[in-house]
Amino acid sequence: MSMLAIRNARLIDPDSELDILGDLLVEDGKIAGFGADIFDNGIPDGAHLIDATGLILAPGLIDMRVVTGEPGSEHKETLGSAGDAAASGGVTSMVVMPQTNPVIDDISLVNYILRRGRDTSPINVYSAGALTTGLKSESMTELGLMAHAGAVMFSNGENPIADTRLMRRIMSYSSTFNALIAHRAIDPYLSEGTCAHESDYSSRLGLHGAPALSERIMAERDLALVELTGARYLIDLISSAETLPAIRRAKAKDLDVSASVSINHLALNEMDIGPYRSFAKLDPPLRTEQDRTALIAAINDGTIDVIVSAHDPRPAGEKRRPFSEASSGAVGLEILLSAGLTLVADGQLDLMAFLRAVTCNPADLLGLPQGRLKVGAPADLILIDEHKPWMCNVDQLKSLSRNTPFDERHMEGKAVMTICNGKIVFDINAN
């Protein structure tokens, strides 16, 4: 029987809004108890004692949007290397997106991801299934079979489904078994061939920009289809303040609608592409400072439900190119927690709202038991030094690809220990 006794921590549970000083006991991979007085009669014999004085103890992060190179492009990232990177960043569960090679569009690929995740990753690995065959937006996949095989959500990756009739069929079918549909709000005809946000700044740089209107148009269409079909729908990676009123109207109608945003779009804006910094080329593109602050406010008020890392590893050969030719994407599993805590330290982001968006909210959307401090729940936990200053150095990242716009950026707050299923999978003092 394995036990961990964590003492003198600041216990924070975003689900119940608990915020107290206390202790927590882990037994056989589960939370056995927590509170201010659980060790009044002494620590159980054989328990491994962890002194968490001055640290936050919170549920481990759940990252709903992780791209890996496995299968097909293992030189970019494997499930094992992504798991190591996640553990060092306080992430204890990740959902692998379907844009692999081959695409995760049938049950054999779902089974492969789940099996390889169990065998090679120190954290929990879940699979998203593709909405359309080969992500080509032409024909619907066997969503029901993939859900039965263990797919926790469905996505078309970076490719929007422009065919409204096909999207209606997908939503109608998925609603019969309550599947979660995640879709990028992009009008492909307005965004095709673009590489930045459409603004005076991108015009001065000579970059072809995508208007924020592209996102709003597709979001409005999809929300109308949700109202028609009753589907569970996640607007994936919103980046613009223009989309927020549509989300608020949908939620006011009690539609089963949620929204996610990447940590990149909360911490950075279009000025961060600077003199054609291709490591800051993302999809969706970084937008204005007004958009950034509006997205943070939407996290604080609950309009946006989930924050993701949008982890998308790209080797140097794909990023060290002219800006318009470089691939979009950035690694983020090791950045998500610290970038959010830095925004908290700056007074921009509410701590409880931030933790809720990376723990219990994604757990609820995916139907997972993790993401909360609850007796009997899996012991997926992190110890956080919320005031620890550090500077991001790409040479110290665990990801196989080290493409990040946060290189040399000063941050405040870091995971010092990560526990997954009751096992210590990262300890900053041992690394």
C-alpha positions in Angstrom: 0.0 0.0 0.0 1.7 3.3 -1.2 0.9 6.5 0.7 1.9 10.1 0.5 1.3 12.6 3.3 1.5 16.2 2.1 1.7 18.6 5.0 1.3 22.4 5.5 0.1 23.2 2.0 -2.3 25.8 0.8 -5.1 23.6 -0.5 -6.9 25.1 -3.5 -9.8 23.2 -5.1 -11.3 25.3 -8.0 -14.4 23.1 -8.2 -15.5 23.8 -4.6 -13.6 27.1 -4.3 -11.8 25.7 -1.3 -8.7 27.7 -0.2 -7.3 26.7 3.2 -4.1 25.7 4.9 -4.0 22.0 5.5 -2.8 18.5 4.7 -3.6 15.8 2.2 -3.3 12.0 2.2 -2.8 9.9 -0.9 -3.4 6.2 -0.6 -3.2 3.6 -3.5 -3.3 6.3 -6.2 -6.4 8.0 -4.7 -7.1 11.0 -2.5 -7.8 9.4 0.9 -8.5 12.6 2.8 -7.6 16.3 3.1 -8.2 19.2 5.5 -6.7 21.1 8.4 -6.8 18.3 11.0 -6.5 15.0 9.2 -3.2 14.2 10.8 -4.1 15.2 14.4 -3.6 11.6 15.4 -0.3 11.3 13.6 0.8 10.4 10.1 0.1 6.8 9.0 3.0 4.4 9.3 4.8 4.0 6.0 3.6 7.2 4.5 6.1 9.2 2.5 6.1 12.7 4.0 6.2 15.8 1.8 6.6 19.2 3.4 4.6 21.7 1.3 5.1 24.8 3.5 4.7 27.9 1.4 3.4 25.9 -1.6 0.0 25.6 -3.3 -1.5 22.1 -3.6 -4.0 21.9 -6.4 -5.4 19.4 -8.9 -3.1 18.5 -11.8 -3.7 20.4 -15.0 -5.7 18.9 -17.8 -4.6 20.0 -21.2 -7.4 19.5 -23.8 -5.3 20.4 -26.9 -1.9 18.7 -27.5 -0.4 17.9 -30.9 2.3 15.3 -30.9 4.4 13.7 -33.7 3.5 10.2 -32.8 2.5 8.4 -34.9 4.3 9.4 -38.1 6.6 12.3 -37.1 8.3 11.1 -33.9 11.2 13.5 -34.6 8.9 16.3 -33.6 7.5 14.8 -30.4 6.7 11.4 -29.0 4.0 10.6 -26.5 6.8 9.9 -24.0 8.6 13.2 -24.5 5.3 15.1 -24.5 4.5 13.3 -21.2 7.8 14.3 -19.7 7.3 17.9 -20.8 3.8 17.9 -19.4 4.8 16.5 -16.0 7.5 19.2 -15.6 4.8 21.8 -16.3 2.2 20.5 -13.8 0.0 18.8 -16.5 -1.2 15.3 -15.4 -3.7 14.6 -18.3 -3.5 15.5 -21.9 -5.7 15.0 -24.9 -3.9 14.1 -28.1 -5.4 15.8 -31.2 -6.1 13.8 -34.3 -3.7 15.5 -36.8 -1.1 12.7 -36.7 0.1 10.5 -39.6 -2.0 8.5 -40.1 -4.9 10.6 -38.8 -6.8 9.3 -35.8 -10.0 8.6 -37.7 -10.7 5.0 -36.7 -10.8 2.9 -33.6 -7.4 1.3 -34.3 -5.7 4.7 -34.0 -7.6 5.6 -30.9 -6.5 2.3 -29.4 -2.9 2.9 -30.4 -2.8 6.3 -28.7 -4.3 5.0 -25.5 -2.0 2.0 -25.4 1.2 3.9 -26.3 0.2 6.6 -23.7 -0.1 4.0 -21.0 3.2 2.4 -22.0 5.5 5.4 -22.5 4.0 8.5 -20.8 4.3 9.3 -17.1 0.9 11.1 -17.2 -2.6 10.2 -18.4 -3.0 10.3 -22.2 -6.4 10.6 -23.9 -7.3 10.6 -27.5 -9.5 12.9 -29.6 -11.0 11.4 -32.7 -11.2 13.1 -36.2 -14.5 14.5 -37.2 -13.9 13.7 -40.9 -12.0 11.1 -42.7 -8.4 12.1 -43.1 -9.4 15.6 -41.7 -10.4 16.4 -45.3 -13.8 17.8 -44.4 -15.5 15.6 -46.9 -17.1 12.7 -45.1 -18.0 11.9 -41.4 -16.0 9.3 -39.5 -17.4 6.6 -37.3 -17.7 8.9 -34.3 -19.8 6.4 -32.3 -17.3 3.6 -32.7 -14.4 5.8 -31.7 -16.2 7.1 -28.7 -16.9 3.5 -27.6 -13.1 2.8 -28.1 -12.3 5.7 -25.7 -12.1 8.9 -27.7 -13.0 11.7 -25.2 -13.8 14.3 -27.8 -13.8 14.9 -31.6 -12.1 17.6 -33.7 -11.1 18.3 -37.2 -7.7 19.6 -36.1 -6.8 22.9 -37.8 -9.1 22.3 -40.7 -12.5 24.0 -40.5 -15.5 22.2 -42.0 -16.9 24.7 -44.5 -19.7 22.4 -45.7 -22.7 23.4 -43.5 -24.7 20.3 -44.4 -21.9 18.1 -43.3 -21.4 20.0 -40.1 -25.1 19.7 -39.4 -25.0 15.9 -39.9 -22.0 15.6 -37.6 -23.7 17.6 -34.8 -27.0 15.7 -35.2 -25.3 12.3 -35.0 -23.0 13.3 -32.1 -25.9 14.6 -30.1 -27.4 11.0 -30.0 -24.6 9.9 -27.7 -23.6 13.2 -26.1 -20.2 13.5 -27.8 -18.2 16.7 -27.4 -17.5 18.3 -30.8 -14.6 20.8 -30.9 -14.3 22.9 -34.0 -12.0 25.8 -35.0 -14.0 28.9 -35.8 -12.3 29.9 -39.1 -13.9 31.0 -42.4 -11.5 29.3 -44.7 -12.1 31.7 -47.6 -11.2 34.7 -45.5 -8.2 33.0 -43.8 -6.6 31.1 -46.7 -3.0 32.1 -47.4 -2.8 34.4 -44.3 0.0 34.4 -41.7 -0.9 37.2 -39.2 -3.8 39.2 -37.8 -5.2 41.7 -40.3 -4.2 45.1 -38.9 -2.2 48.2 -39.6 0.7 46.6 -38.0 0.7 43.5 -40.2 0.2 45.7 -43.2 3.3 47.7 -42.3 5.2 44.4 -42.1 3.8 43.4 -45.5 2.1 40.3 -44.1 -1.2 39.0 -45.4 -3.5 39.1 -42.4 -6.7 37.1 -41.4 -9.5 39.4 -40.1 -11.1 38.7 -36.7 -14.4 38.6 -38.7 -13.3 35.2 -40.0 -13.6 33.7 -36.6 -17.0 35.4 -35.8 -18.6 34.3 -39.0 -17.9 30.6 -38.4 -18.7 30.8 -34.7 -22.1 32.3 -35.5 -22.8 29.5 -38.0 -21.8 26.7 -35.7 -23.8 28.2 -32.8 -26.9 28.3 -35.0 -26.4 24.6 -35.8 -26.0 23.8 -32.1 -29.4 25.5 -31.5 -30.9 23.3 -34.3 -29.3 20.0 -33.3 -28.7 20.1 -29.6 -25.1 19.1 -29.9 -22.4 19.6 -27.3 -20.0 22.1 -28.9 -16.6 23.6 -28.0 -15.4 26.6 -29.9 -11.8 25.7 -30.2 -9.0 28.3 -29.7 -10.9 31.6 -29.9 -8.6 34.5 -30.4 -10.8 37.6 -30.9 -13.1 39.8 -28.8 -15.5 39.8 -31.7 -16.5 36.2 -30.9 -17.3 36.7 -27.3 -20.8 38.3 -27.7 -22.0 35.2 -29.7 -20.7 32.9 -26.9 -22.5 34.9 -24.3 -25.8 34.8 -26.3 -25.5 31.1 -26.8 -25.0 30.5 -23.1 -27.9 32.8 -22.2 -30.0 30.4 -24.3 -28.7 27.4 -22.2 -27.1 25.9 -25.3 -24.5 23.3 -24.4 -21.7 25.5 -25.6 -18.2 26.0 -24.3 -15.0 27.8 -25.5 -11.3 27.4 -25.2 -8.4 29.8 -25.6 -4.7 29.1 -25.8 -2.3 30.5 -23.1 -0.5 32.2 -26.0 -3.4 34.5 -26.8 -3.7 35.4 -23.1 -0.1 36.3 -22.6 1.0 37.7 -26.1 -0.3 40.0 -28.7 0.4 40.8 -32.4 3.4 43.0 -31.4 5.2 40.0 -30.2 5.9 38.9 -33.8 8.2 41.9 -33.7 10.7 41.9 -36.6 9.2 38.7 -38.2 9.8 36.4 -35.2 8.6 33.2 -36.8 8.6 31.5 -33.4 5.6 33.7 -32.6 3.7 32.6 -35.8 0.6 30.8 -34.5 -2.7 29.6 -35.7 -4.9 31.5 -34.9 -2.6 34.5 -35.2 -1.8 36.7 -32.3 -4.2 39.6 -32.3 -4.5 43.0 -30.7 -3.8 44.0 -27.1 -7.6 44.8 -26.9 -8.4 41.2 -27.9 -5.9 39.8 -25.4 -7.4 41.8 -22.5 -10.9 40.9 -23.5 -10.0 37.2 -23.6 -8.6 37.5 -20.1 -11.7 39.2 -18.9 -13.8 36.4 -20.5 -11.8 33.8 -18.4 -12.4 35.8 -15.3 -16.2 36.1 -15.9 -16.6 32.5 -17.1 -17.5 33.2 -20.7 -14.4 31.2 -21.8 -14.3 27.8 -20.0 -10.9 26.3 -20.8 -7.3 27.4 -21.2 -5.1 25.1 -23.3 -1.4 25.0 -24.1 -2.1 24.5 -27.8 1.2 22.4 -27.8 2.3 22.0 -31.4 5.9 21.0 -31.7 7.7 22.1 -34.9 11.4 21.5 -35.5 13.8 24.4 -36.2 13.8 23.7 -39.9 10.0 24.5 -40.1 10.3 27.7 -38.0 13.6 29.3 -39.0 12.2 30.5 -42.3 10.8 33.7 -43.7 7.7 34.5 -41.6 5.2 33.8 -44.3 6.8 30.4 -45.1 7.3 29.2 -41.5 5.0 26.7 -39.9 2.6 27.9 -37.3 2.7 26.4 -33.8 4.5 26.5 -30.5 5.3 24.1 -27.7 3.3 24.9 -24.5 3.1 22.0 -22.1 5.9 23.4 -20.0 4.6 27.0 -20.3 0.9 26.7 -19.6 1.0 26.9 -15.8 3.8 29.4 -15.5 2.4 31.8 -18.1 -1.0 31.7 -16.3 0.6 32.3 -12.9 2.5 35.2 -14.3 -0.8 36.8 -15.4 -2.1 36.1 -11.9 0.9 37.8 -10.4 0.4 40.8 -12.6 -3.2 41.2 -11.4 -4.7 40.5 -14.8 -6.1 36.9 -14.2 -7.9 35.6 -11.1 -6.1 32.7 -9.6 -9.3 30.6 -9.0 -10.6 31.4 -12.5 -7.3 30.3 -14.0 -7.1 27.0 -12.1 -10.7 26.3 -12.8 -10.1 26.7 -16.6 -7.2 24.1 -16.5 -8.6 21.6 -14.0 -12.3 21.0 -13.2 -13.8 22.7 -16.3 -11.9 20.5 -18.8 -12.6 17.4 -16.5 -16.3 18.1 -16.6 -16.3 18.6 -20.4 -14.4 15.4 -21.0 -16.2 13.3 -18.3 -13.0 12.7 -16.3 -12.8 12.1 -12.5 -9.7 14.2 -12.2 -9.4 17.9 -11.8 -10.6 18.3 -8.3 -9.7 17.7 -4.6 -12.2 15.0 -3.6 -11.9 12.0 -1.5 -11.8 9.0 -3.8 -10.7 11.0 -6.9 -7.4 10.1 -8.7 -4.4 11.6 -6.9 -3.4 13.8 -9.8 -1.9 16.8 -8.0 0.7 19.6 -8.3 2.6 21.5 -5.8 3.1 25.1 -7.0 5.6 27.8 -5.9 3.4 30.7 -7.1 6.2 33.3 -6.6 9.2 31.4 -8.0 10.9 33.6 -10.6 12.5 32.0 -13.6 13.4 32.6 -17.2 12.3 30.4 -20.0 15.3 28.9 -21.8 14.5 26.7 -24.8 17.7 24.7 -24.2 16.2 23.5 -20.9 12.8 22.4 -22.2 12.0 18.7 -22.3 10.0 18.8 -25.5 11.9 17.4 -28.5 10.9 20.5 -30.4 11.7 23.8 -28.7 9.7 26.3 -30.7 8.3 28.8 -28.3 7.7 32.6 -28.4 8.4 32.7 -24.6 12.1 32.1 -25.0 14.1 34.4 -22.6 10.8 35.6 -21.1 10.8 36.2 -17.3 8.0 34.4 -15.5 6.7 34.0 -12.0 5.4 30.7 -10.7 6.3 27.1 -11.4 5.3 23.5 -10.6 7.8 22.1 -8.1 6.2 18.6 -7.9 3.8 16.7 -10.1 1.9 13.6 -8.8 -0.1 11.4 -11.2 -2.2 8.5 -9.9 -0.4 8.8 -6.6 3.1 8.6 -8.1 5.6 11.4 -8.1 6.4 11.9 -11.8 8.3 15.2 -11.5 10.2 16.8 -8.6 12.1 20.0 -9.3 14.6 19.2 -6.6 15.4 15.8 -8.3 15.7 17.3 -11.8 
